[in-house]
Amino acid sequence: MNLLRDLIDLLLPDLCAGCGKAPALLCDACAAPLSSAPRPVSAPAGVASAWTVAHYEGAVQMILANYKERGRTPLADPLGRALAHAIQAAAPTGVPLIVVPVPSSRRANRRRGHDPLGGVVDAALRHLRAYGLNATKASALRQRRRIDDQAGLSAAARAANLSGALEVTPKTDMTGRRVLLADDVITTGASLAESARALRAAGAEVTAAATLAATPRRSPRR
């Protein structure tokens, strides 16, 4: 399947992943939201603050769908640059930065043929290091049981679906480590809240969270 997708990509010209019209990975108009200034959003339980870059709608929603579900893996770099800006806004100053991605299931990654969030975080860290920041990734979390698809669930159902679902991977010592959580989209905050719970249970301190996008109804904390 991946071989067929690569052959199609070779034979057909790339069109913008946001609008599907311009002959480019991203046209200027669709890339613009990813260059927005990071802004705070309402932080989920267990997370001191949360920052994001774009609204999860329109071109941004299409870009993420094309990257995650349709194998447009070169999008990891512009998405990573946007996430790097959110991480910079969220990160405490003067300390080495440990970024922990919210985990996807192995089943989902196999279906997609790649680890979407892992690829974006890797790209974000390359940009952060280019900016002179000491940043590393710690893939410290895993799903300890099956999680139902979150799409279409209410906030309460999302929280119940994720309650106790994550744990720190065996032989990973998080005691006393200060970490920043990273995710692609914040909707209700349930994934970030459960990730923070699992990390705190293992002795880590969760300083903040950074995401690429937030659903428009998630307003900044006041």
Secondary structure, DSSP 8 states (H G I E B T S, - for coil): -HHHHHHHHHHS----TTTS-SSSSS-HHHHGGGGS--EEE---TT-S-EEESEESSHHHHHHHHHHHHS--GGGHHHHHHHHHHHHHHHS-TTS-EEEEE----HHHHHHHTS-HHHHHHHHHHHHHHHTT--EEE---EEESS-----TT--HHHHHHHHTT-EEE-TT---TT-EEEEEEEEESSSHHHHHHHHHHHHTT-EEEEEEEEEE-TT-----
